[in-house]
Amino acid sequence: MHSDEQSPITIREVAQISGVSIATVSRVLNNSESVTPKTREKVIQAMAQLGYNRNAVARSLKIRTTKTIGIIAPELSNIFFMEVLESMERSLALHDYTMVLCSSNNSIEEERKKLQVMVERTVDALVIIPVSDEGKHLQHKALEQIPTIILDRKIPSLNFDTVLTDNLYGVQQGIKGLIREGFQRIGFLGGSLHIPTANERYLGYMKAMQEANLHVEEEFVFIEGHMDQKKGFSLMHRILQNPNHPQAFFIANDMLHLGATTYLMETFRPEDRPTIVFASFDYLSYYPLLQFCHYAVCQPLEEIGKSVATLVLRRLQGDWSDFPQQIVHTPEIRGKLHTNTWVHLT
């Protein structure tokens, strides 16, 4: 037996202990059907006895595959991203692929650095949720050889497969719900228009207001910065400084929504809280607790993850027949009844 200070166990030593050739040990490691069950068992027992660990890095250099899929996300605190990635992981694991995940921290420079890290790790494929509509740094020479999927945010200048949600449809349906309740003054909480999803959801808001012949009050339309919880908290504070604020708002994502709700619940006692109604993009498990929300745009997270994984696997198998493919998922709209029970509206 080797101590921790000694060099790693080699395939030659496994062969010697098990009484077979190096080639036979290699066939066992590669699950070759040409090895008899008895011989396979002898080799496995020898590996266990010696404490042999397969050198996955060395093997990947030899067979030019690492069985890893690189994921670059803007932030790891975003529950939407994590739920989609969990769905992807379940599908990819069935084919023995492992995901390597990192965050770009909503920075183009960090996104560029993490992309280089993934390339150097020789991942088999990449799934990128871009920080913004800036795509020049993603025209990386190495990506010509690495199947790459752009998730959630479309960048028109890039020639990649994309998996998206119909943002315009989702926002329009949420706005229509508020209008059916009688609201005519409807504000909007979003993010920088350089974020593709933020831009599309803003356009959906503007189109819905125009179609309903409703006036857009610019002082209550917020389209700046990243769409995170801290931003939602501060925006709701700003809104309530104006006593003539609208009573209804469309909020562009779950993190902004959570921040806005947190501000209202922490700042006011239940009997003193202002009358505010939200429609929001994204529906997650805790939505029944968000008492100001009447309508939620529900993205099919499981299906989105599965479609990304399926597309990745097809490209890795050499099927490029429909490249570049754009898959667009249609969200459902859920509404809250007076009983606080959520129901599917579309």
Secondary structure, DSSP 8 states (H G I E B T S, - for coil): ---TTS----HHHHHHHHTS-HHHHHHHHTT-TTS-HHHHHHHHHHHHHHT----HHHHHHHHT---EEEEEES-SS-HHHHHHHHHHHHHHHTTT-EEEEEE-TT-HHHHHHHHHHHHHTT-SEEEE--SSS--GGG--GGGGSS-EEEES---TT--SEEEEE-HHHHHHHHHHHHHHTT---EEEE---TTSHHHHHHHHHHHHHHHHTT----GGGEE--S---HHHHHHHHHHHTTSTT--SEEEESSHHHHHHHHHHHHHHS-GGG----EEEEE---TTGGG-TTEEEEEE--HHHHHHHHHHHHHHHHTT--TT-S-EEEE--EEEEE-TTS-EEE--
